[in-house]
Amino acid sequence: MAVTTAAQFDEQIKQCREIFRKKTHDYGTSWRILRPSSLTDQLFIKAQRIQTLEEKQTQMVEDGIEQEFMGLINYAVIGLIQMRLKDDKRTELSEEEALQLYDKQVAEIKSLMLAKNHDYGEAWRDMRVSSFTDLILMKLLRIKQIEDNKGKTLISEGIDAGYQDIVNYSIFALIKLSEKK
């Protein structure tokens, strides 16, 4: 029986959610203090590191490319949560509430992925992992520009769509990396 993209998505998200859960347990929701631009910069740093590791093919810090893609997923989900809670000034959420918010965002992202995957005919399966990295960096540069424009766009999708695409590109990269093993 062939493994479906939906099942592969769930497998990768399960690992990311567990990391999110453990970090929420250890640190609480300290990320609530981050402004949108800080989250975007954190995502940019992670994506830039992936690109550097891909190009140099060596690393000096333990966390590898897979861990960085998982970090991209979790920070992008945090960004989406922050957007939904923009008027909520609490810096601390319960672990249960944080996980519920995480799951809600992931469900929306998965639904988007399934719709796009249907229309594009799983074209991502023929792409290189390095292309996902470049697309993520491009999305982040676009998000930075939208932030600099105070969220105003003339024709483009918003920041939330960029974060959702970053999660899906990262999931696709993780799936491809896992299939290589």
N, C-alpha and C positions, 0 to 999 in steps of 0.2 A: 504494500500500500504506500503510495506516495505521500510524503509529508506536505501539508499545505502551507502556504505563506502565512495564513492566519495562525496556524499552530506554531510555526517558527517565530512569529511575532510574539506570541504568548510566552514561549520559552525564554526569549531574550528579555522581555519585560519582567518576567518572574525574577530573574537575577537582579535586574536594576531595582525593582521594588524592594527586594530583600536588603540591598545596600542602603536604599533610602530609609527603610524601617530601622535598620541598625544605627545609622547615623542620627536619625531623629531620636532614637533612644539615648544615644551617647551625648548629643549636643543640643537636643531640643530643636526648636524651629528658629535657631539664631539667624537663619537666612531671611527671616521676615524683615530684618533691618536693611537689607539690600535694596537700593534704588534700581530702577530698570536698567540704567546705563551700566551699573556695576555688574549686574547679571550678564548683560551682553558682553562686557569685557571679559568676564570669567569664561564664558563660552568661547570667545575669540582666542583666549590663551590656550584652552584645551585643544581647539581645532588647529591652531598654529603649531602646537607641539606634535600633534599627529602628523601634520604635513612635514615637519622637520624630521621626525623619525622615519617616515616613508622615504624621504630623500637621502638621509644619511645612512639608513639601514643599521644603525647602532644606537644604543641608548645608554645613558649613565645613571638614570634614576629608575628604580625598580618598576613602577607602574608602566605597563606596556600600552600598545595601541587599543587593545580591547577594553582595558580599564578606562582609558580616556573617552572612548565612544560611549561607554556606560555613564561616565560623568556628564557628557554632553546631553544624554537623554535625561538624566535626573535634573540637571540645571535648567534645561528647556522646560521640563514639566514644572519646576519651581517657578520659572518665569511666567508660565500660564496661570499658575495658582495665584501668584502675586498680582497679575492683571485682574483676575476675578475678585481679589480681596483688596483692591486699591483703596477703597474707602474704609476698610477695616484696619484700625490702628493697633490692634493687638500684635505684640511681638512674639507671644508664645501661644501656640496651639497645642492641644493634646495630641499625643501620638495617633490616637484613633481618628481624630478629625483630619490630621495631616494625611493619613493614609486614605481616608475617604475622598479627600480632595485630589490626591494623586490618582486614585482609581478612576475618578470621574474624568479627569483630563486624558488619561490613557485610553479610556473607552471612546472618547471623541476622536482622538488621534488614530486609533485603530479603524474606526468607521471611515474616516477620511482616506486612510491608506487602502482599505479594501475597495472603495469607490474608484480611486485613482488607479489602483493596480488593475482593476477590471478594464478601465478605459485604455490604459497603456499596454495591456497585454503582458504584464510582468517583464517589461523591457529592462528593468533594473538588474535582472539576472545576468544580462550580457555586459553589464558595466564593470569597471574596475573599482576596487576599494578607493584608490587614490582619486577617482572622479567624485565619489561621495564626499571625500574630504574637501575637495575644491568647491563643490556645490555648497557645502556647509559654510565655508569661509565666505563665499559670495553672498549667501543669505545673511550672514552676520554683518557684512559691510552694508548691505541694504538696510538691515535693521538699525544700524548705527546712523545711517542717513535719515531714516524716518524719525528716529529719536531726536536728531539734530533739527529736524523740521517740526518738532513739537507734535509728532504723531500725524501730521497732515500729509495726505497723498492725493494726487490727482487721478490716478488710474490704478495704482498698485494695491495689492493685498496688504493687510496690516501686519503689525509685529506678531500677533498671535499666529497667523498663517505661517510666518517664517519659523517660529518656534516649533510648530507642528511638523513642518517639513524637515527641520533639523532632527527631530526625534525619528521620523521615518527613514531618512537617509542613514542615520546612525544604526538603526535596527537592520537595515539592508546590509550595511557594512559588516555588522556583527554576524549576520547569517552567512555571508560570503566567507568571512574569516573562519567561522566554525566548520564550514563545508571543506575548507582546505586542510583541516586537521585530520 
